[in-house]
């Protein structure tokens, strides 16, 4: 079996396309998304899907540990989770900006630190 690939933001767009591509290539997958009901392809071969808010570092760490127990160590992280509220962007509150920065920037570092701690 090939090495484990972890994909955040796997419920649509680039994340869902990456899941299909790596599944077809025979990789086991950990597919991370806030809402499993939006997963376009939850039945790819050798996949472990779980609803995880990437802001919750303990949840993400637990999901990675569970997937690695099944499929071995993670070889590739596709850090794709993101958030952008495009409606009324000029009138958004600072709380909305903070949420976007946390998901789009801090989560990138958090997820990387779990999978590749030696690089942080």
Phi and psi restraints in degrees (value plus and minus 20) as a CYANA .aco file:
   2 UNK   PHI     -95.4   -55.4
   2 UNK   PSI     156.2   196.2
   3 UNK   PHI     -99.0   -59.0
   3 UNK   PSI     137.0   177.0
   4 UNK   PHI     -91.0   -51.0
   4 UNK   PSI     115.8   155.8
   5 UNK   PHI    -137.8   -97.8
   5 UNK   PSI     108.7   148.7
   6 UNK   PHI    -125.3   -85.3
   6 UNK   PSI     108.5   148.5
   7 UNK   PHI    -146.0  -106.0
   7 UNK   PSI      97.3   137.3
   8 UNK   PHI    -111.5   -71.5
   8 UNK   PSI     134.5   174.5
   9 UNK   PHI      45.6    85.6
   9 UNK   PSI      19.4    59.4
  10 UNK   PHI    -105.1   -65.1
  10 UNK   PSI     -16.9    23.1
  11 UNK   PHI    -103.2   -63.2
  11 UNK   PSI     -32.9     7.1
  12 UNK   PHI    -184.5  -144.5
  12 UNK   PSI     153.9   193.9
  13 UNK   PHI      35.4    75.4
  13 UNK   PSI    -152.7  -112.7
  14 UNK   PHI     -80.5   -40.5
  14 UNK   PSI     -60.7   -20.7
  15 UNK   PHI     -82.1   -42.1
  15 UNK   PSI     -64.9   -24.9
  16 UNK   PHI     -85.9   -45.9
  16 UNK   PSI     -60.0   -20.0
  17 UNK   PHI     -85.3   -45.3
  17 UNK   PSI     -60.6   -20.6
  18 UNK   PHI     -83.4   -43.4
  18 UNK   PSI     -60.2   -20.2
  19 UNK   PHI     -80.2   -40.2
  19 UNK   PSI     -65.7   -25.7
  20 UNK   PHI     -82.2   -42.2
  20 UNK   PSI     -64.8   -24.8
  21 UNK   PHI     -84.3   -44.3
  21 UNK   PSI     -68.5   -28.5
  22 UNK   PHI     -91.0   -51.0
  22 UNK   PSI     -51.4   -11.4
  23 UNK   PHI     -85.5   -45.5
  23 UNK   PSI     -64.3   -24.3
  24 UNK   PHI     -83.2   -43.2
  24 UNK   PSI     -48.0    -8.0
  25 UNK   PHI    -103.9   -63.9
  25 UNK   PSI     -21.7    18.3
  26 UNK   PHI      73.6   113.6
  26 UNK   PSI      -7.6    32.4
  27 UNK   PHI    -105.2   -65.2
  27 UNK   PSI     118.7   158.7
  28 UNK   PHI     -91.7   -51.7
  28 UNK   PSI     129.1   169.1
  29 UNK   PHI    -149.6  -109.6
  29 UNK   PSI     124.1   164.1
  30 UNK   PHI    -129.9   -89.9
  30 UNK   PSI      93.1   133.1
  31 UNK   PHI    -123.6   -83.6
  31 UNK   PSI      98.6   138.6
  32 UNK   PHI    -129.2   -89.2
  32 UNK   PSI     110.2   150.2
  33 UNK   PHI    -176.5  -136.5
  33 UNK   PSI     132.9   172.9
  34 UNK   PHI     -88.5   -48.5
  34 UNK   PSI     -56.6   -16.6
  35 UNK   PHI    -145.2  -105.2
  35 UNK   PSI      88.0   128.0
  36 UNK   PHI     -85.4   -45.4
  36 UNK   PSI     -45.9    -5.9
  37 UNK   PHI     -84.6   -44.6
  37 UNK   PSI     -37.2     2.8
  38 UNK   PHI    -116.8   -76.8
  38 UNK   PSI     -18.6    21.4
  39 UNK   PHI     -84.7   -44.7
  39 UNK   PSI     104.0   144.0
  40 UNK   PHI     -94.7   -54.7
  40 UNK   PSI     -50.0   -10.0
  41 UNK   PHI    -160.8  -120.8
  41 UNK   PSI      44.8    84.8
  42 UNK   PHI     -95.6   -55.6
  42 UNK   PSI     -27.3    12.7
  43 UNK   PHI    -128.1   -88.1
  43 UNK   PSI      12.1    52.1
  44 UNK   PHI     -90.4   -50.4
  44 UNK   PSI     131.8   171.8
  45 UNK   PHI     -81.7   -41.7
  45 UNK   PSI     125.1   165.1
  46 UNK   PHI      30.9    70.9
  46 UNK   PSI      29.9    69.9
  47 UNK   PHI    -140.9  -100.9
  47 UNK   PSI     130.2   170.2
  48 UNK   PHI    -142.4  -102.4
  48 UNK   PSI      94.0   134.0
  49 UNK   PHI    -131.5   -91.5
  49 UNK   PSI     122.6   162.6
  50 UNK   PHI    -173.4  -133.4
  50 UNK   PSI     122.4   162.4
  51 UNK   PHI    -100.5   -60.5
  51 UNK   PSI      92.5   132.5
  52 UNK   PHI    -153.0  -113.0
  52 UNK   PSI     110.9   150.9
  53 UNK   PHI    -104.7   -64.7
  53 UNK   PSI      95.7   135.7
  54 UNK   PHI     -84.2   -44.2
  54 UNK   PSI     -30.0    10.0
  55 UNK   PHI     -95.7   -55.7
  55 UNK   PSI     -38.1     1.9
  56 UNK   PHI    -113.9   -73.9
  56 UNK   PSI      71.8   111.8
  57 UNK   PHI     -80.4   -40.4
  57 UNK   PSI     -58.3   -18.3
  58 UNK   PHI     -84.2   -44.2
  58 UNK   PSI     -60.1   -20.1
  59 UNK   PHI     -83.0   -43.0
  59 UNK   PSI     -64.4   -24.4
  60 UNK   PHI     -83.7   -43.7
  60 UNK   PSI     -65.5   -25.5
  61 UNK   PHI     -79.7   -39.7
  61 UNK   PSI     -61.9   -21.9
  62 UNK   PHI     -83.6   -43.6
  62 UNK   PSI     -64.7   -24.7
  63 UNK   PHI     -82.0   -42.0
  63 UNK   PSI     -62.1   -22.1
  64 UNK   PHI     -83.5   -43.5
  64 UNK   PSI     -64.8   -24.8
  65 UNK   PHI     -80.7   -40.7
  65 UNK   PSI     -61.5   -21.5
  66 UNK   PHI     -85.0   -45.0
  66 UNK   PSI     -63.8   -23.8
  67 UNK   PHI     -87.0   -47.0
  67 UNK   PSI     -60.7   -20.7
  68 UNK   PHI     -87.4   -47.4
  68 UNK   PSI     -50.3   -10.3
  69 UNK   PHI     -85.1   -45.1
  69 UNK   PSI     -52.8   -12.8
  70 UNK   PHI    -102.2   -62.2
  70 UNK   PSI     -61.8   -21.8
  71 UNK   PHI    -140.2  -100.2
  71 UNK   PSI     -21.9    18.1
  72 UNK   PHI      73.6   113.6
  72 UNK   PSI    -199.8  -159.8
  73 UNK   PHI     -84.2   -44.2
  73 UNK   PSI     131.5   171.5
  74 UNK   PHI     -91.1   -51.1
  74 UNK   PSI     113.0   153.0
  75 UNK   PHI    -123.1   -83.1
  75 UNK   PSI     -50.4   -10.4
  76 UNK   PHI    -162.5  -122.5
  76 UNK   PSI     113.4   153.4
  77 UNK   PHI    -133.0   -93.0
  77 UNK   PSI     103.5   143.5
  78 UNK   PHI    -125.1   -85.1
  78 UNK   PSI      79.9   119.9
  79 UNK   PHI    -104.0   -64.0
  79 UNK   PSI      61.4   101.4
  80 UNK   PHI    -129.2   -89.2
  80 UNK   PSI     -26.8    13.2
  81 UNK   PHI     -80.2   -40.2
  81 UNK   PSI     118.9   158.9
  82 UNK   PHI    -180.3  -140.3
  82 UNK   PSI     143.0   183.0
  83 UNK   PHI    -168.6  -128.6
  83 UNK   PSI     114.2   154.2
  84 UNK   PHI    -172.2  -132.2
  84 UNK   PSI      97.5   137.5
  85 UNK   PHI    -112.5   -72.5
  85 UNK   PSI      84.2   124.2
  86 UNK   PHI    -106.2   -66.2
  86 UNK   PSI     -31.8     8.2
  87 UNK   PHI     -97.8   -57.8
  87 UNK   PSI     109.1   149.1
  88 UNK   PHI      33.4    73.4
  88 UNK   PSI      23.5    63.5
  89 UNK   PHI     -80.3   -40.3
  89 UNK   PSI     -49.6    -9.6
  90 UNK   PHI     -92.2   -52.2
  90 UNK   PSI     -38.7     1.3
  91 UNK   PHI    -131.2   -91.2
  91 UNK   PSI      -2.6    37.4
  92 UNK   PHI     -93.9   -53.9
  92 UNK   PSI     130.6   170.6
  93 UNK   PHI    -100.2   -60.2
  93 UNK   PSI     139.9   179.9
  94 UNK   PHI     -77.6   -37.6
  94 UNK   PSI     -48.9    -8.9
  95 UNK   PHI     -84.0   -44.0
  95 UNK   PSI     -58.1   -18.1
  96 UNK   PHI     -87.2   -47.2
  96 UNK   PSI     -60.8   -20.8
  97 UNK   PHI     -83.0   -43.0
  97 UNK   PSI     -61.3   -21.3
  98 UNK   PHI     -82.2   -42.2
  98 UNK   PSI     -63.9   -23.9
  99 UNK   PHI     -79.8   -39.8
  99 UNK   PSI     -64.4   -24.4
 100 UNK   PHI     -82.6   -42.6
 100 UNK   PSI     -64.1   -24.1
 101 UNK   PHI     -85.1   -45.1
 101 UNK   PSI     -61.0   -21.0
 102 UNK   PHI     -83.5   -43.5
 102 UNK   PSI     -66.6   -26.6
 103 UNK   PHI     -92.3   -52.3
 103 UNK   PSI     -63.8   -23.8
 104 UNK   PHI    -100.2   -60.2
 104 UNK   PSI     -42.4    -2.4
 105 UNK   PHI    -139.6   -99.6
 105 UNK   PSI     -78.3   -38.3
 106 UNK   PHI     -82.8   -42.8
 106 UNK   PSI     -58.8   -18.8
 107 UNK   PHI     -84.9   -44.9
 107 UNK   PSI     -53.1   -13.1
 108 UNK   PHI     -77.9   -37.9
 108 UNK   PSI     -65.5   -25.5
 109 UNK   PHI     -91.0   -51.0
 109 UNK   PSI     -61.7   -21.7
 110 UNK   PHI     -79.3   -39.3
 110 UNK   PSI     -71.0   -31.0
 111 UNK   PHI     -83.6   -43.6
 111 UNK   PSI     -61.0   -21.0
 112 UNK   PHI     -82.2   -42.2
 112 UNK   PSI     -59.9   -19.9
 113 UNK   PHI     -85.8   -45.8
 113 UNK   PSI     -49.2    -9.2
 114 UNK   PHI     -93.9   -53.9
 114 UNK   PSI     -63.7   -23.7
 115 UNK   PHI    -104.8   -64.8
 115 UNK   PSI     -58.3   -18.3
 116 UNK   PHI    -146.4  -106.4
 116 UNK   PSI      44.2    84.2
 117 UNK   PHI     -81.2   -41.2
 117 UNK   PSI     -47.0    -7.0
 118 UNK   PHI     -89.1   -49.1
 118 UNK   PSI     -36.3     3.7
 119 UNK   PHI    -111.5   -71.5
 119 UNK   PSI     -27.4    12.6
